[in-house]
């Protein structure tokens, strides 16, 4: 426990692993409370996988498969007066990495995104409203789905790559948001003018974009790449 906390503390100040006996059902969502109150780690893991499957089995089948075979523990953590789920995962090299899933949202705390949220594809809304407000590699807060309050609004940035595009820009910046970030200039983005059927754009700061991609196919693949 001490070594884990020492590691986590490098990236989040005043972080602690929460004793579930000291919180009530109002602290976290009912679903997560019922999962985390189990004292048996194997039950927590099984119930976590079942919960992911109940929400995103088709969309994140490869991610869920990886977690099924490599999830070591799920715990509640607290820092900056917020609660998250800490995932301890065996990764490709046999070592342990940590991933964070924030509590599902109760409201959209993002001024620009709030204007569009009702038009978000239901599969994406379900993830953020029922499972997690983002799921990503703990140290970098990247290589995963980003919390809504931190999502990149493309209209706020100057994208030098636009001047180098081989064809006209295929998205509208003032209605586009990067939901997934690699942390190295890669995004899976939704343009709310063209997001039906989970249609997305794979955007890079230094490469040509890929339009009309399936949001979940790319997200699922990139999360697993982050595990490996």
C-alpha positions in Angstrom: 0.0 0.0 0.0 2.7 2.5 0.9 4.7 1.9 -2.3 1.5 2.4 -4.3 0.7 5.6 -2.6 4.2 6.9 -2.9 4.0 6.2 -6.7 0.6 7.8 -7.1 1.6 10.8 -5.0 4.1 11.8 -7.7 1.2 12.7 -9.9 -1.6 13.7 -7.6 -1.1 15.6 -4.3 -2.7 14.4 -1.1 -4.1 11.3 -2.7 -5.5 8.5 -0.6 -7.1 5.1 -1.0 -10.5 5.3 0.5 -11.8 2.9 3.2 -15.3 2.0 1.9 -16.5 1.5 5.5 -16.1 5.3 6.0 -18.3 6.5 3.1 -22.0 6.2 2.2 -23.9 5.7 -1.0 -24.2 9.4 -1.6 -20.4 9.8 -2.0 -20.2 7.8 -5.3 -22.8 6.5 -7.7 -24.9 3.6 -6.5 -23.5 1.2 -9.0 -19.9 1.9 -8.0 -20.7 1.9 -4.3 -22.2 -1.6 -4.6 -19.1 -2.8 -6.5 -16.5 -1.2 -4.2 -18.1 -2.2 -0.9 -17.1 -5.8 -1.6 -14.2 -6.7 0.6 -13.2 -9.6 -1.6 -11.0 -8.3 -4.4 -12.0 -11.0 -6.9 -15.6 -10.0 -6.5 -14.8 -6.4 -7.1 -13.0 -7.3 -10.2 -15.7 -9.6 -11.5 -18.4 -7.0 -10.8 -16.4 -4.3 -12.4 -16.1 -6.3 -15.6 -19.8 -7.1 -15.5 -20.5 -3.4 -15.2 -18.4 -2.4 -18.1 -20.1 -5.1 -20.2 -23.5 -3.8 -19.2 -22.7 -0.4 -20.7 -20.0 -0.8 -23.4 -19.7 -4.5 -24.3 -20.0 -3.9 -28.1 -18.1 -0.6 -28.1 -15.1 -1.6 -25.9 -14.9 -5.3 -26.4 -11.1 -5.4 -26.7 -10.6 -3.2 -23.7 -13.0 -5.3 -21.6 -11.3 -8.5 -22.8 -7.9 -7.1 -21.8 -9.2 -6.0 -18.4 -10.9 -9.4 -17.9 -7.5 -11.1 -18.1 -5.3 -8.5 -16.6 -7.2 -6.4 -14.0 -5.5 -6.9 -10.6 -7.6 -4.6 -8.4 -10.1 -1.8 -8.4 -10.2 0.8 -5.5 -11.7 4.1 -4.7 -9.2 7.0 -4.5 -9.6 10.6 -3.4 -7.7 13.7 -4.2 -8.6 17.4 -4.5 -12.0 16.5 -2.9 -12.9 14.3 -5.8 -13.4 10.5 -6.1 -12.2 8.2 -8.8 -11.7 4.5 -9.4 -8.1 3.4 -9.5 -7.5 0.4 -11.8 -4.4 -1.7 -11.2 -3.6 -3.5 -14.4 -0.9 -5.9 -15.6 0.5 -4.5 -18.8 2.3 -6.1 -21.8 5.7 -6.2 -20.2 4.4 -8.0 -17.1 4.6 -4.9 -14.9 1.8 -3.0 -13.2 0.3 0.2 -14.4 -2.5 2.4 -13.0 -5.5 3.8 -14.8 -8.1 6.2 -13.6 -11.8 6.4 -14.2 -13.6 9.4 -12.7 -17.1 9.1 -11.3 -19.8 9.3 -14.0 -21.0 12.8 -14.6 -24.2 14.3 -13.1 -23.9 17.4 -15.3 -21.6 18.7 -18.0 -19.1 21.1 -16.5 -17.8 22.4 -19.8 -19.3 25.6 -21.2 -18.6 24.9 -24.9 -19.5 21.2 -24.8 -22.7 21.8 -22.8 -24.2 23.5 -25.9 -23.9 20.2 -27.8 -24.2 17.5 -25.2 -27.8 16.5 -25.9 -26.7 15.6 -29.5 -23.9 13.3 -28.3 -24.3 9.7 -29.6 -26.0 7.6 -27.0 -23.2 5.2 -26.6 -20.8 8.0 -25.7 -23.3 9.6 -23.3 -23.8 6.2 -21.6 -20.1 5.8 -21.0 -19.8 9.3 -19.4 -23.1 9.3 -17.6 -23.1 5.7 -16.3 -19.5 4.3 -16.3 -16.8 7.0 -16.0 -16.2 10.6 -16.7 -13.1 9.6 -18.6 -10.7 6.6 -18.4 -7.0 7.1 -19.0 -3.5 6.3 -17.9 -3.1 7.7 -14.4 0.4 9.4 -14.6 -0.2 11.3 -17.9 -4.0 11.7 -17.8 -3.9 10.7 -21.4 -4.1 7.7 -23.7 -7.7 7.4 -23.0 -11.1 9.1 -22.9 -10.8 12.5 -21.3 -13.0 14.0 -18.5 -15.6 16.2 -20.0 -14.2 19.3 -18.2 -10.8 18.8 -19.9 -11.9 17.9 -23.4 -10.1 19.8 -26.1 -12.4 22.3 -27.9 -10.9 22.6 -31.4 -12.2 26.2 -31.7 -9.9 27.3 -29.0 -6.7 26.2 -30.6 -4.6 27.2 -33.6 -3.9 24.1 -35.6 -0.8 24.6 -37.8 -1.5 21.3 -39.6 -4.5 23.0 -41.4 -2.1 24.9 -43.6 -0.5 21.6 -44.7 -3.7 19.7 -45.4 -3.8 17.9 -48.8 -7.6 18.7 -49.1 -10.0 21.2 -47.6 -10.7 20.9 -43.9 -13.4 18.3 -43.3 -14.6 19.4 -39.9 -15.9 22.6 -38.4 -13.6 23.6 -35.6 -16.3 25.5 -33.6 -18.3 22.3 -33.2 -15.5 19.7 -32.8 -14.2 18.2 -29.5 -11.4 15.8 -28.9 -12.7 13.1 -26.6 -9.7 10.9 -26.7 -6.1 12.2 -26.4 -2.9 10.2 -26.8 -1.0 13.0 -25.0 1.3 13.3 -28.0 -0.9 15.3 -30.4 -3.4 12.6 -31.4 -7.1 12.9 -30.9 -10.3 11.0 -31.6 -12.7 13.9 -32.2 -16.4 14.5 -32.7 -17.7 17.2 -35.0 -21.3 17.7 -33.8 -22.3 18.7 -37.4 -21.5 15.1 -38.5 -21.4 12.7 -35.5 -24.3 10.3 -36.4 -23.5 6.6 -36.1 -20.5 7.4 -33.9 -18.8 9.1 -36.8 -15.4 10.6 -35.8 -12.2 12.2 -37.0 -8.8 10.9 -36.1 -6.8 14.1 -35.8 -3.1 14.6 -35.5 -1.1 17.8 -35.0 1.5 16.7 -37.5 -0.3 14.3 -39.9 -3.2 14.3 -42.2 -6.5 13.7 -40.5 -8.6 10.6 -41.0 -12.3 11.4 -41.5 -15.4 9.2 -41.2 -13.8 6.8 -38.7 -15.8 4.8 -36.2 -15.3 6.5 -32.8 -15.3 3.3 -30.8 -13.2 1.2 -33.1 -10.3 3.8 -32.7 -10.9 4.4 -29.0 -11.0 0.6 -28.3 -7.8 0.0 -30.3 -5.9 2.9 -28.8 -6.8 2.0 -25.2 -5.4 -1.5 -25.7 -2.3 -0.1 -27.3 -1.9 2.0 -24.1 -2.2 -1.2 -22.0 0.4 -3.0 -24.1 
